């Protein structure tokens, strides 16, 4: 199993999950319950398609946490614990 974590495939998985985490982080922020307090978001709250997206905040968080966990496991397996 140790050889797998030091393979090119593991490095690619780490990179893919890093990009996926960045995208999910933006989606979590954009669906955040505190967003209506910002001036730029007040028009968004009147948009029906945005309100449909807004309902999925909790699900996006769940996918984000799973993705971060997988990314962390692969990253620690690839680089090791630095102490």
Rosetta constraint file for C-alpha pairs under 8 A:
AtomPair CA 1 CA 5 HARMONIC 6.82 0.50
AtomPair CA 2 CA 6 HARMONIC 6.74 0.50
AtomPair CA 2 CA 77 HARMONIC 7.47 0.50
AtomPair CA 3 CA 7 HARMONIC 6.47 0.50
AtomPair CA 4 CA 9 HARMONIC 7.76 0.50
AtomPair CA 4 CA 10 HARMONIC 6.70 0.50
AtomPair CA 5 CA 10 HARMONIC 5.43 0.50
AtomPair CA 5 CA 11 HARMONIC 7.91 0.50
AtomPair CA 5 CA 74 HARMONIC 6.74 0.50
AtomPair CA 5 CA 77 HARMONIC 5.39 0.50
AtomPair CA 5 CA 78 HARMONIC 4.91 0.50
AtomPair CA 6 CA 10 HARMONIC 6.58 0.50
AtomPair CA 6 CA 11 HARMONIC 7.61 0.50
AtomPair CA 6 CA 77 HARMONIC 7.68 0.50
AtomPair CA 6 CA 78 HARMONIC 5.40 0.50
AtomPair CA 7 CA 11 HARMONIC 6.68 0.50
AtomPair CA 8 CA 12 HARMONIC 6.26 0.50
AtomPair CA 9 CA 13 HARMONIC 6.18 0.50
AtomPair CA 10 CA 14 HARMONIC 6.19 0.50
AtomPair CA 10 CA 74 HARMONIC 6.73 0.50
AtomPair CA 10 CA 78 HARMONIC 7.15 0.50
AtomPair CA 11 CA 15 HARMONIC 6.26 0.50
AtomPair CA 11 CA 78 HARMONIC 7.38 0.50
AtomPair CA 12 CA 16 HARMONIC 6.08 0.50
AtomPair CA 13 CA 17 HARMONIC 6.09 0.50
AtomPair CA 13 CA 71 HARMONIC 7.77 0.50
AtomPair CA 13 CA 74 HARMONIC 7.66 0.50
AtomPair CA 14 CA 18 HARMONIC 6.09 0.50
AtomPair CA 14 CA 71 HARMONIC 5.65 0.50
AtomPair CA 14 CA 74 HARMONIC 6.21 0.50
AtomPair CA 14 CA 75 HARMONIC 6.27 0.50
AtomPair CA 15 CA 19 HARMONIC 6.40 0.50
AtomPair CA 16 CA 20 HARMONIC 6.11 0.50
AtomPair CA 17 CA 21 HARMONIC 5.86 0.50
AtomPair CA 17 CA 67 HARMONIC 6.55 0.50
AtomPair CA 17 CA 68 HARMONIC 7.52 0.50
AtomPair CA 17 CA 70 HARMONIC 7.75 0.50
AtomPair CA 17 CA 71 HARMONIC 5.66 0.50
AtomPair CA 18 CA 22 HARMONIC 6.34 0.50
AtomPair CA 18 CA 71 HARMONIC 6.85 0.50
AtomPair CA 19 CA 23 HARMONIC 6.37 0.50
AtomPair CA 20 CA 24 HARMONIC 6.09 0.50
AtomPair CA 20 CA 67 HARMONIC 7.65 0.50
AtomPair CA 21 CA 25 HARMONIC 5.86 0.50
AtomPair CA 21 CA 64 HARMONIC 6.45 0.50
AtomPair CA 21 CA 67 HARMONIC 6.56 0.50
AtomPair CA 21 CA 68 HARMONIC 6.53 0.50
AtomPair CA 22 CA 26 HARMONIC 6.41 0.50
AtomPair CA 23 CA 27 HARMONIC 6.30 0.50
AtomPair CA 24 CA 28 HARMONIC 6.02 0.50
AtomPair CA 24 CA 60 HARMONIC 7.03 0.50
AtomPair CA 24 CA 63 HARMONIC 7.99 0.50
AtomPair CA 24 CA 64 HARMONIC 5.84 0.50
AtomPair CA 25 CA 29 HARMONIC 6.27 0.50
AtomPair CA 25 CA 64 HARMONIC 7.16 0.50
AtomPair CA 26 CA 30 HARMONIC 6.06 0.50
AtomPair CA 27 CA 31 HARMONIC 6.09 0.50
AtomPair CA 27 CA 60 HARMONIC 7.27 0.50
AtomPair CA 28 CA 32 HARMONIC 5.97 0.50
AtomPair CA 28 CA 57 HARMONIC 6.32 0.50
AtomPair CA 28 CA 60 HARMONIC 6.22 0.50
AtomPair CA 28 CA 61 HARMONIC 6.33 0.50
AtomPair CA 29 CA 35 HARMONIC 7.67 0.50
AtomPair CA 30 CA 35 HARMONIC 6.98 0.50
AtomPair CA 30 CA 54 HARMONIC 7.93 0.50
AtomPair CA 31 CA 35 HARMONIC 7.26 0.50
AtomPair CA 31 CA 53 HARMONIC 7.00 0.50
AtomPair CA 31 CA 54 HARMONIC 4.85 0.50
AtomPair CA 31 CA 55 HARMONIC 7.69 0.50
AtomPair CA 31 CA 56 HARMONIC 7.40 0.50
AtomPair CA 31 CA 57 HARMONIC 5.31 0.50
AtomPair CA 32 CA 54 HARMONIC 7.52 0.50
AtomPair CA 32 CA 57 HARMONIC 6.54 0.50
AtomPair CA 34 CA 38 HARMONIC 7.90 0.50
AtomPair CA 35 CA 41 HARMONIC 6.33 0.50
AtomPair CA 36 CA 41 HARMONIC 5.45 0.50
AtomPair CA 36 CA 42 HARMONIC 5.70 0.50
AtomPair CA 36 CA 45 HARMONIC 6.78 0.50
AtomPair CA 37 CA 41 HARMONIC 7.38 0.50
AtomPair CA 37 CA 42 HARMONIC 7.51 0.50
AtomPair CA 38 CA 42 HARMONIC 6.90 0.50
AtomPair CA 40 CA 44 HARMONIC 7.84 0.50
AtomPair CA 41 CA 45 HARMONIC 6.53 0.50
AtomPair CA 42 CA 46 HARMONIC 7.21 0.50
AtomPair CA 43 CA 47 HARMONIC 6.94 0.50
AtomPair CA 44 CA 50 HARMONIC 6.34 0.50
AtomPair CA 44 CA 51 HARMONIC 7.93 0.50
AtomPair CA 45 CA 50 HARMONIC 6.89 0.50
AtomPair CA 45 CA 51 HARMONIC 6.43 0.50
AtomPair CA 46 CA 50 HARMONIC 7.97 0.50
AtomPair CA 46 CA 51 HARMONIC 7.63 0.50
AtomPair CA 47 CA 51 HARMONIC 6.34 0.50
AtomPair CA 48 CA 52 HARMONIC 6.43 0.50
AtomPair CA 49 CA 53 HARMONIC 6.49 0.50
AtomPair CA 50 CA 54 HARMONIC 5.97 0.50
AtomPair CA 51 CA 55 HARMONIC 6.53 0.50
AtomPair CA 52 CA 56 HARMONIC 7.50 0.50
AtomPair CA 53 CA 57 HARMONIC 7.67 0.50
AtomPair CA 56 CA 60 HARMONIC 6.18 0.50
AtomPair CA 57 CA 61 HARMONIC 6.29 0.50
AtomPair CA 58 CA 62 HARMONIC 6.39 0.50
AtomPair CA 59 CA 63 HARMONIC 6.35 0.50
AtomPair CA 60 CA 64 HARMONIC 6.00 0.50
AtomPair CA 61 CA 65 HARMONIC 6.11 0.50
AtomPair CA 62 CA 66 HARMONIC 6.29 0.50
AtomPair CA 63 CA 67 HARMONIC 6.04 0.50
AtomPair CA 64 CA 68 HARMONIC 6.10 0.50
AtomPair CA 65 CA 69 HARMONIC 6.14 0.50
AtomPair CA 66 CA 70 HARMONIC 6.28 0.50
AtomPair CA 67 CA 71 HARMONIC 6.08 0.50
AtomPair CA 68 CA 72 HARMONIC 6.01 0.50
AtomPair CA 69 CA 73 HARMONIC 6.20 0.50
AtomPair CA 70 CA 74 HARMONIC 6.28 0.50
AtomPair CA 71 CA 75 HARMONIC 6.01 0.50
AtomPair CA 72 CA 76 HARMONIC 5.97 0.50
AtomPair CA 73 CA 77 HARMONIC 6.05 0.50
AtomPair CA 74 CA 78 HARMONIC 5.93 0.50
AtomPair CA 75 CA 79 HARMONIC 6.00 0.50
AtomPair CA 75 CA 80 HARMONIC 7.61 0.50
AtomPair CA 76 CA 80 HARMONIC 4.80 0.50
AtomPair CA 76 CA 81 HARMONIC 6.13 0.50
